[in-house]
Amino acid sequence: MTTKEKYKYKMIENYIHERIRSGAYPSDSLLPTQQAFCEQFQVSRRTVNKAMESLVENGLVEKIQGSGCYVRTPKLSKQSIYMASFSEEYTGKGFDVSTKLLFYTVKRITDFQDRSLSKKLGVLPNSQVHYFERVRFGNERPFAVQYTYITKDIIPELPLAYLKSSIYSYIEHTLRLTIGDGSSVLSIILPPSDIALLLKIKQSEPVVYISHISRLQNGVIFEYSDSYIRYDTFTLLYSNKREK
């Protein structure tokens, strides 16, 4: 490929990328044909194909044999390197994040059926927790259903407004507490009927189930959550290093 052809394919790649980002080419939409791009940019099919291959490699476009090239639905990604709230992580990835609060109450741990909850939170069984259920949306599409328990001894008050946005923002900026690390256990399961209904999927479609514990910087556990995430909107980015 000549230098001129390389410039042309990057120009086409950038043009398509920008139109995907702006929503001119929405998720799951069929892109114009390669012939259409050839005519628009006055280039060879080889040059257009190179641009498409680069977009496919970057996860922006999907080629379907005999059908054409489609804009891929952006996927949520879970990275094991840092702690971030749902809102922080996915807003940073370009999603328009929103939340629907389904239920909120304050209860003693003994009122829940989960007999291991006090151990998960590291508190006594008669301790009180904020308990709430939420559906998280990305670009107005339901991505996750979350059931969360936050210890009332650590977080005495929890304004409802923050349950519809970012709880971590309230904890750090209003309460002036520093959030530390967390730990998660991930598995793939078939969803219960109520989860499938909230995520607008069939019960035969798997979901990513994550049980997660969050700690403050001093090591004290303040949160436990169960999350059910659509499998087609989730990828896991995992990194580790060898200890010498």
Phi and psi restraints in degrees (value plus and minus 20) as a CYANA .aco file:
   2 THR   PHI     -93.2   -53.2
   2 THR   PSI     146.5   186.5
   3 THR   PHI     -80.5   -40.5
   3 THR   PSI     -58.7   -18.7
   4 LYS   PHI     -84.3   -44.3
   4 LYS   PSI     -61.3   -21.3
   5 GLU   PHI     -85.6   -45.6
   5 GLU   PSI     -58.2   -18.2
   6 LYS   PHI     -82.6   -42.6
   6 LYS   PSI     -61.4   -21.4
   7 TYR   PHI     -83.0   -43.0
   7 TYR   PSI     -61.3   -21.3
   8 LYS   PHI     -85.9   -45.9
   8 LYS   PSI     -63.8   -23.8
   9 TYR   PHI     -88.1   -48.1
   9 TYR   PSI     -55.4   -15.4
  10 LYS   PHI     -88.0   -48.0
  10 LYS   PSI     -54.9   -14.9
  11 MET   PHI     -84.5   -44.5
  11 MET   PSI     -62.4   -22.4
  12 ILE   PHI     -86.7   -46.7
  12 ILE   PSI     -63.2   -23.2
  13 GLU   PHI     -79.0   -39.0
  13 GLU   PSI     -66.5   -26.5
  14 ASN   PHI     -85.7   -45.7
  14 ASN   PSI     -57.1   -17.1
  15 TYR   PHI     -82.5   -42.5
  15 TYR   PSI     -66.8   -26.8
  16 ILE   PHI     -87.5   -47.5
  16 ILE   PSI     -62.2   -22.2
  17 HIS   PHI     -78.4   -38.4
  17 HIS   PSI     -65.7   -25.7
  18 GLU   PHI     -84.3   -44.3
  18 GLU   PSI     -58.3   -18.3
  19 ARG   PHI     -91.9   -51.9
  19 ARG   PSI     -49.8    -9.8
  20 ILE   PHI     -88.3   -48.3
  20 ILE   PSI     -66.1   -26.1
  21 ARG   PHI     -81.6   -41.6
  21 ARG   PSI     -58.6   -18.6
  22 SER   PHI    -100.0   -60.0
  22 SER   PSI     -32.4     7.6
  23 GLY   PHI      71.7   111.7
  23 GLY   PSI     -19.6    20.4
  24 ALA   PHI     -84.2   -44.2
  24 ALA   PSI     -54.5   -14.5
  25 TYR   PHI    -130.5   -90.5
  25 TYR   PSI      73.1   113.1
  26 PRO   PHI     -91.0   -51.0
  26 PRO   PSI     144.6   184.6
  27 SER   PHI     -74.8   -34.8
  27 SER   PSI     117.9   157.9
  28 ASP   PHI      53.3    93.3
  28 ASP   PSI     -17.1    22.9
  29 SER   PHI    -101.2   -61.2
  29 SER   PSI     132.1   172.1
  30 LEU   PHI    -101.7   -61.7
  30 LEU   PSI     106.1   146.1
  31 LEU   PHI     -93.8   -53.8
  31 LEU   PSI     138.7   178.7
  32 PRO   PHI     -75.9   -35.9
  32 PRO   PSI     138.0   178.0
  33 THR   PHI     -87.6   -47.6
  33 THR   PSI     140.2   180.2
  34 GLN   PHI     -81.1   -41.1
  34 GLN   PSI     -54.7   -14.7
  35 GLN   PHI     -82.8   -42.8
  35 GLN   PSI     -58.2   -18.2
  36 ALA   PHI     -83.5   -43.5
  36 ALA   PSI     -61.2   -21.2
  37 PHE   PHI     -89.0   -49.0
  37 PHE   PSI     -55.2   -15.2
  38 CYS   PHI     -79.0   -39.0
  38 CYS   PSI     -64.9   -24.9
  39 GLU   PHI     -90.9   -50.9
  39 GLU   PSI     -59.0   -19.0
  40 GLN   PHI     -85.2   -45.2
  40 GLN   PSI     -62.0   -22.0
  41 PHE   PHI    -123.2   -83.2
  41 PHE   PSI     -19.8    20.2
  42 GLN   PHI      36.0    76.0
  42 GLN   PSI      32.3    72.3
  43 VAL   PHI    -151.3  -111.3
  43 VAL   PSI     152.7   192.7
  44 SER   PHI    -100.9   -60.9
  44 SER   PSI     142.0   182.0
  45 ARG   PHI     -81.7   -41.7
  45 ARG   PSI     -52.7   -12.7
  46 ARG   PHI     -80.1   -40.1
  46 ARG   PSI     -61.2   -21.2
  47 THR   PHI     -87.5   -47.5
  47 THR   PSI     -62.9   -22.9
  48 VAL   PHI     -84.7   -44.7
  48 VAL   PSI     -61.1   -21.1
  49 ASN   PHI     -82.9   -42.9
  49 ASN   PSI     -56.6   -16.6
  50 LYS   PHI     -84.6   -44.6
  50 LYS   PSI     -60.7   -20.7
  51 ALA   PHI     -83.2   -43.2
  51 ALA   PSI     -62.1   -22.1
  52 MET   PHI     -85.5   -45.5
  52 MET   PSI     -60.3   -20.3
  53 GLU   PHI     -81.4   -41.4
  53 GLU   PSI     -58.7   -18.7
  54 SER   PHI     -87.0   -47.0
  54 SER   PSI     -60.3   -20.3
  55 LEU   PHI     -86.5   -46.5
  55 LEU   PSI     -56.4   -16.4
  56 VAL   PHI     -85.6   -45.6
  56 VAL   PSI     -64.6   -24.6
  57 GLU   PHI     -81.4   -41.4
  57 GLU   PSI     -53.1   -13.1
  58 ASN   PHI    -106.5   -66.5
  58 ASN   PSI     -16.5    23.5
  59 GLY   PHI      57.6    97.6
  59 GLY   PSI      -3.5    36.5
  60 LEU   PHI    -115.1   -75.1
  60 LEU   PSI     -46.1    -6.1
  61 VAL   PHI    -152.4  -112.4
  61 VAL   PSI     127.3   167.3
  62 GLU   PHI    -144.8  -104.8
  62 GLU   PSI     109.2   149.2
  63 LYS   PHI    -113.1   -73.1
  63 LYS   PSI     108.7   148.7
  64 ILE   PHI    -137.3   -97.3
  64 ILE   PSI      96.9   136.9
  65 GLN   PHI     -75.4   -35.4
  65 GLN   PSI     108.2   148.2
  66 GLY   PHI      60.8   100.8
  66 GLY   PSI     -22.1    17.9
  67 SER   PHI    -139.9   -99.9
  67 SER   PSI     -65.0   -25.0
  68 GLY   PHI     115.0   155.0
  68 GLY   PSI    -182.8  -142.8
  69 CYS   PHI    -127.6   -87.6
  69 CYS   PSI     111.0   151.0
  70 TYR   PHI    -139.3   -99.3
  70 TYR   PSI     130.2   170.2
  71 VAL   PHI     -93.4   -53.4
  71 VAL   PSI     106.5   146.5
  72 ARG   PHI     -96.7   -56.7
  72 ARG   PSI     124.7   164.7
  73 THR   PHI     -87.1   -47.1
  73 THR   PSI     106.6   146.6
  74 PRO   PHI     -82.6   -42.6
  74 PRO   PSI     121.4   161.4
  75 LYS   PHI    -125.3   -85.3
  75 LYS   PSI     122.3   162.3
  76 LEU   PHI     -90.9   -50.9
  76 LEU   PSI     125.8   165.8
  77 SER   PHI    -148.4  -108.4
  77 SER   PSI     122.3   162.3
  78 LYS   PHI    -133.5   -93.5
  78 LYS   PSI     101.2   141.2
  79 GLN   PHI    -130.3   -90.3
  79 GLN   PSI     117.8   157.8
  80 SER   PHI    -110.3   -70.3
  80 SER   PSI     -13.9    26.1
  81 ILE   PHI    -107.0   -67.0
  81 ILE   PSI     -51.2   -11.2
  82 TYR   PHI    -162.4  -122.4
  82 TYR   PSI     144.6   184.6
  83 MET   PHI    -118.6   -78.6
  83 MET   PSI     111.0   151.0
  84 ALA   PHI    -172.7  -132.7
  84 ALA   PSI     130.6   170.6
  85 SER   PHI     -95.0   -55.0
  85 SER   PSI     143.0   183.0
  86 PHE   PHI     -73.7   -33.7
  86 PHE   PSI     -67.9   -27.9
  87 SER   PHI     -82.3   -42.3
  87 SER   PSI     -64.9   -24.9
  88 GLU   PHI     -84.0   -44.0
  88 GLU   PSI     -66.8   -26.8
  89 GLU   PHI     -86.3   -46.3
  89 GLU   PSI     -66.5   -26.5
  90 TYR   PHI    -107.5   -67.5
  90 TYR   PSI     -43.4    -3.4
  91 THR   PHI     -85.1   -45.1
  91 THR   PSI     -58.6   -18.6
  92 GLY   PHI     -85.0   -45.0
  92 GLY   PSI     -40.7    -0.7
  93 LYS   PHI    -114.1   -74.1
  93 LYS   PSI     -14.0    26.0
  94 GLY   PHI      77.3   117.3
  94 GLY   PSI     -14.4    25.6
  95 PHE   PHI    -102.6   -62.6
  95 PHE   PSI     125.1   165.1
  96 ASP   PHI    -107.3   -67.3
  96 ASP   PSI      79.3   119.3
  97 VAL   PHI    -109.8   -69.8
  97 VAL   PSI     115.1   155.1
  98 SER   PHI    -162.6  -122.6
  98 SER   PSI     144.0   184.0
  99 THR   PHI    -157.1  -117.1
  99 THR   PSI     118.8   158.8
 100 LYS   PHI    -133.9   -93.9
 100 LYS   PSI      97.3   137.3
 101 LEU   PHI    -102.8   -62.8
 101 LEU   PSI     100.1   140.1
 102 LEU   PHI    -111.7   -71.7
 102 LEU   PSI     -55.4   -15.4
 103 PHE   PHI    -183.3  -143.3
 103 PHE   PSI     123.8   163.8
 104 TYR   PHI    -166.7  -126.7
 104 TYR   PSI     119.4   159.4
 105 THR   PHI    -178.4  -138.4
 105 THR   PSI     149.6   189.6
 106 VAL   PHI    -137.8   -97.8
 106 VAL   PSI     106.4   146.4
 107 LYS   PHI    -159.3  -119.3
 107 LYS   PSI     141.2   181.2
 108 ARG   PHI    -102.0   -62.0
 108 ARG   PSI     130.0   170.0
 109 ILE   PHI     -79.4   -39.4
 109 ILE   PSI     -52.7   -12.7
 110 THR   PHI     -85.0   -45.0
 110 THR   PSI     -35.6     4.4
 111 ASP   PHI    -100.2   -60.2
 111 ASP   PSI     -31.1     8.9
 112 PHE   PHI    -115.2   -75.2
 112 PHE   PSI     132.2   172.2
 113 GLN   PHI     -93.4   -53.4
 113 GLN   PSI     -45.0    -5.0
 114 ASP   PHI     -92.3   -52.3
 114 ASP   PSI      82.3   122.3
 115 ARG   PHI     -95.2   -55.2
 115 ARG   PSI     -31.6     8.4
 116 SER   PHI    -116.7   -76.7
 116 SER   PSI     -14.9    25.1
 117 LEU   PHI     -83.7   -43.7
 117 LEU   PSI     -60.6   -20.6
 118 SER   PHI     -84.0   -44.0
 118 SER   PSI     -56.0   -16.0
 119 LYS   PHI     -88.8   -48.8
 119 LYS   PSI     -60.8   -20.8
 120 LYS   PHI     -81.7   -41.7
 120 LYS   PSI     -58.3   -18.3
 121 LEU   PHI    -110.7   -70.7
 121 LEU   PSI     -31.2     8.8
 122 GLY   PHI      49.7    89.7
 122 GLY   PSI      15.2    55.2
 123 VAL   PHI    -151.7  -111.7
 123 VAL   PSI     151.6   191.6
 124 LEU   PHI     -93.7   -53.7
 124 LEU   PSI     132.7   172.7
 125 PRO   PHI     -78.8   -38.8
 125 PRO   PSI     -46.9    -6.9
 126 ASN   PHI    -109.9   -69.9
 126 ASN   PSI     -13.2    26.8
 127 SER   PHI     -89.6   -49.6
 127 SER   PSI     132.8   172.8
 128 GLN   PHI    -116.4   -76.4
 128 GLN   PSI     128.7   168.7
 129 VAL   PHI    -155.6  -115.6
 129 VAL   PSI     130.6   170.6
 130 HIS   PHI     -99.3   -59.3
 130 HIS   PSI     107.2   147.2
 131 TYR   PHI    -143.2  -103.2
 131 TYR   PSI     111.6   151.6
 132 PHE   PHI    -169.8  -129.8
 132 PHE   PSI     135.0   175.0
 133 GLU   PHI    -140.7  -100.7
 133 GLU   PSI     113.1   153.1
 134 ARG   PHI    -160.5  -120.5
 134 ARG   PSI     131.8   171.8
 135 VAL   PHI    -129.7   -89.7
 135 VAL   PSI     107.9   147.9
 136 ARG   PHI    -122.4   -82.4
 136 ARG   PSI     116.5   156.5
 137 PHE   PHI    -138.6   -98.6
 137 PHE   PSI     125.3   165.3
 138 GLY   PHI    -145.8  -105.8
 138 GLY   PSI     100.3   140.3
 139 ASN   PHI      33.7    73.7
 139 ASN   PSI      22.6    62.6
 140 GLU   PHI      47.2    87.2
 140 GLU   PSI      -6.1    33.9
 141 ARG   PHI    -130.6   -90.6
 141 ARG   PSI     111.6   151.6
 142 PRO   PHI     -87.3   -47.3
 142 PRO   PSI     100.1   140.1
 143 PHE   PHI    -125.8   -85.8
 143 PHE   PSI     -55.0   -15.0
 144 ALA   PHI    -169.0  -129.0
 144 ALA   PSI     128.3   168.3
 145 VAL   PHI    -136.7   -96.7
 145 VAL   PSI     108.9   148.9
 146 GLN   PHI    -146.7  -106.7
 146 GLN   PSI     117.3   157.3
 147 TYR   PHI    -138.1   -98.1
 147 TYR   PSI      96.7   136.7
 148 THR   PHI    -144.5  -104.5
 148 THR   PSI     121.1   161.1
 149 TYR   PHI    -143.8  -103.8
 149 TYR   PSI     105.7   145.7
 150 ILE   PHI    -146.3  -106.3
 150 ILE   PSI     108.6   148.6
 151 THR   PHI     -87.3   -47.3
 151 THR   PSI     110.3   150.3
 152 LYS   PHI     -93.9   -53.9
 152 LYS   PSI     -45.4    -5.4
 153 ASP   PHI     -84.1   -44.1
 153 ASP   PSI     -54.2   -14.2
 154 ILE   PHI    -107.7   -67.7
 154 ILE   PSI     -63.1   -23.1
 155 ILE   PHI    -138.7   -98.7
 155 ILE   PSI      68.1   108.1
 156 PRO   PHI     -81.2   -41.2
 156 PRO   PSI     -63.3   -23.3
 157 GLU   PHI    -140.5  -100.5
 157 GLU   PSI     127.0   167.0
 158 LEU   PHI    -161.1  -121.1
 158 LEU   PSI      70.6   110.6
 159 PRO   PHI     -77.0   -37.0
 159 PRO   PSI     117.2   157.2
 160 LEU   PHI     -79.6   -39.6
 160 LEU   PSI     -51.2   -11.2
 161 ALA   PHI     -78.0   -38.0
 161 ALA   PSI     -55.2   -15.2
 162 TYR   PHI     -98.5   -58.5
 162 TYR   PSI     -40.5    -0.5
 163 LEU   PHI     -89.8   -49.8
 163 LEU   PSI     -39.1     0.9
 164 LYS   PHI    -118.9   -78.9
 164 LYS   PSI     -14.0    26.0
 165 SER   PHI    -157.5  -117.5
 165 SER   PSI    -130.5   -90.5
 166 SER   PHI    -143.5  -103.5
 166 SER   PSI      93.6   133.6
 167 ILE   PHI     -87.8   -47.8
 167 ILE   PSI     -57.1   -17.1
 168 TYR   PHI     -81.5   -41.5
 168 TYR   PSI     -55.3   -15.3
 169 SER   PHI     -82.3   -42.3
 169 SER   PSI     -62.6   -22.6
 170 TYR   PHI     -84.1   -44.1
 170 TYR   PSI     -64.5   -24.5
 171 ILE   PHI     -83.4   -43.4
 171 ILE   PSI     -62.6   -22.6
 172 GLU   PHI    -103.6   -63.6
 172 GLU   PSI     -62.0   -22.0
 173 HIS   PHI    -110.2   -70.2
 173 HIS   PSI     -50.8   -10.8
 174 THR   PHI    -114.9   -74.9
 174 THR   PSI     -69.3   -29.3
 175 LEU   PHI    -102.7   -62.7
 175 LEU   PSI     -34.3     5.7
 176 ARG   PHI      41.9    81.9
 176 ARG   PSI      15.6    55.6
 177 LEU   PHI    -120.2   -80.2
 177 LEU   PSI     128.5   168.5
 178 THR   PHI    -122.7   -82.7
 178 THR   PSI     100.6   140.6
 179 ILE   PHI    -100.8   -60.8
 179 ILE   PSI     113.5   153.5
 180 GLY   PHI    -120.1   -80.1
 180 GLY   PSI    -136.8   -96.8
 181 ASP   PHI    -124.8   -84.8
 181 ASP   PSI    -196.7  -156.7
 182 GLY   PHI    -174.2  -134.2
 182 GLY   PSI     149.9   189.9
 183 SER   PHI    -161.6  -121.6
 183 SER   PSI     123.8   163.8
 184 SER   PHI    -152.6  -112.6
 184 SER   PSI     130.7   170.7
 185 VAL   PHI    -141.1  -101.1
 185 VAL   PSI     106.4   146.4
 186 LEU   PHI    -136.9   -96.9
 186 LEU   PSI     119.3   159.3
 187 SER   PHI    -169.4  -129.4
 187 SER   PSI     142.4   182.4
 188 ILE   PHI    -127.7   -87.7
 188 ILE   PSI     103.6   143.6
 189 ILE   PHI    -156.6  -116.6
 189 ILE   PSI     147.8   187.8
 190 LEU   PHI    -107.7   -67.7
 190 LEU   PSI     115.8   155.8
 191 PRO   PHI     -96.0   -56.0
 191 PRO   PSI     126.8   166.8
 192 PRO   PHI     -80.7   -40.7
 192 PRO   PSI     139.9   179.9
 193 SER   PHI     -79.1   -39.1
 193 SER   PSI     -58.3   -18.3
 194 ASP   PHI     -89.2   -49.2
 194 ASP   PSI     -54.6   -14.6
 195 ILE   PHI     -87.8   -47.8
 195 ILE   PSI     -65.5   -25.5
 196 ALA   PHI     -78.9   -38.9
 196 ALA   PSI     -59.6   -19.6
 197 LEU   PHI     -85.2   -45.2
 197 LEU   PSI     -64.1   -24.1
 198 LEU   PHI     -87.6   -47.6
 198 LEU   PSI     -54.1   -14.1
 199 LEU   PHI    -107.6   -67.6
 199 LEU   PSI     -24.8    15.2
 200 LYS   PHI      39.8    79.8
 200 LYS   PSI      27.4    67.4
 201 ILE   PHI    -151.0  -111.0
 201 ILE   PSI     150.2   190.2
 202 LYS   PHI    -102.1   -62.1
 202 LYS   PSI     135.0   175.0
 203 GLN   PHI     -87.4   -47.4
 203 GLN   PSI     -37.0     3.0
 204 SER   PHI    -102.5   -62.5
 204 SER   PSI     -27.7    12.3
 205 GLU   PHI    -111.7   -71.7
 205 GLU   PSI     108.4   148.4
 206 PRO   PHI     -90.5   -50.5
 206 PRO   PSI     137.4   177.4
 207 VAL   PHI    -147.4  -107.4
 207 VAL   PSI     138.9   178.9
 208 VAL   PHI    -110.0   -70.0
 208 VAL   PSI     100.1   140.1
 209 TYR   PHI    -123.4   -83.4
 209 TYR   PSI     106.7   146.7
 210 ILE   PHI    -147.0  -107.0
 210 ILE   PSI     104.2   144.2
 211 SER   PHI    -122.4   -82.4
 211 SER   PSI     109.4   149.4
 212 HIS   PHI    -155.5  -115.5
 212 HIS   PSI     120.0   160.0
 213 ILE   PHI    -137.9   -97.9
 213 ILE   PSI     112.5   152.5
 214 SER   PHI    -134.9   -94.9
 214 SER   PSI     122.3   162.3
 215 ARG   PHI    -143.7  -103.7
 215 ARG   PSI     134.2   174.2
 216 LEU   PHI     -97.7   -57.7
 216 LEU   PSI     152.0   192.0
 217 GLN   PHI     -81.3   -41.3
 217 GLN   PSI     -47.7    -7.7
 218 ASN   PHI    -102.2   -62.2
 218 ASN   PSI     -15.9    24.1
 219 GLY   PHI      73.2   113.2
 219 GLY   PSI     -25.2    14.8
 220 VAL   PHI     -96.4   -56.4
 220 VAL   PSI     109.4   149.4
 221 ILE   PHI     -94.1   -54.1
 221 ILE   PSI     112.1   152.1
 222 PHE   PHI    -142.3  -102.3
 222 PHE   PSI     -32.2     7.8
 223 GLU   PHI    -166.6  -126.6
 223 GLU   PSI     120.4   160.4
 224 TYR   PHI    -151.1  -111.1
 224 TYR   PSI     117.6   157.6
 225 SER   PHI    -161.7  -121.7
 225 SER   PSI     130.6   170.6
 226 ASP   PHI    -134.1   -94.1
 226 ASP   PSI     103.7   143.7
 227 SER   PHI    -142.3  -102.3
 227 SER   PSI     120.2   160.2
 228 TYR   PHI    -140.7  -100.7
 228 TYR   PSI      97.4   137.4
 229 ILE   PHI    -140.3  -100.3
 229 ILE   PSI     117.2   157.2
 230 ARG   PHI     -75.3   -35.3
 230 ARG   PSI     110.7   150.7
 231 TYR   PHI     -86.2   -46.2
 231 TYR   PSI     -48.5    -8.5
 232 ASP   PHI    -103.3   -63.3
 232 ASP   PSI     -17.5    22.5
 233 THR   PHI    -143.9  -103.9
 233 THR   PSI       2.3    42.3
 234 PHE   PHI    -156.5  -116.5
 234 PHE   PSI     113.4   153.4
 235 THR   PHI    -152.4  -112.4
 235 THR   PSI     132.8   172.8
 236 LEU   PHI    -129.7   -89.7
 236 LEU   PSI     102.1   142.1
 237 LEU   PHI    -122.3   -82.3
 237 LEU   PSI      93.9   133.9
 238 TYR   PHI    -140.5  -100.5
 238 TYR   PSI     111.5   151.5
 239 SER   PHI    -154.7  -114.7
 239 SER   PSI     127.4   167.4
 240 ASN   PHI    -166.9  -126.9
 240 ASN   PSI     151.3   191.3
 241 LYS   PHI    -157.9  -117.9
 241 LYS   PSI     133.0   173.0
 242 ARG   PHI    -105.7   -65.7
 242 ARG   PSI     108.9   148.9
 243 GLU   PHI    -101.8   -61.8
 243 GLU   PSI     110.1   150.1
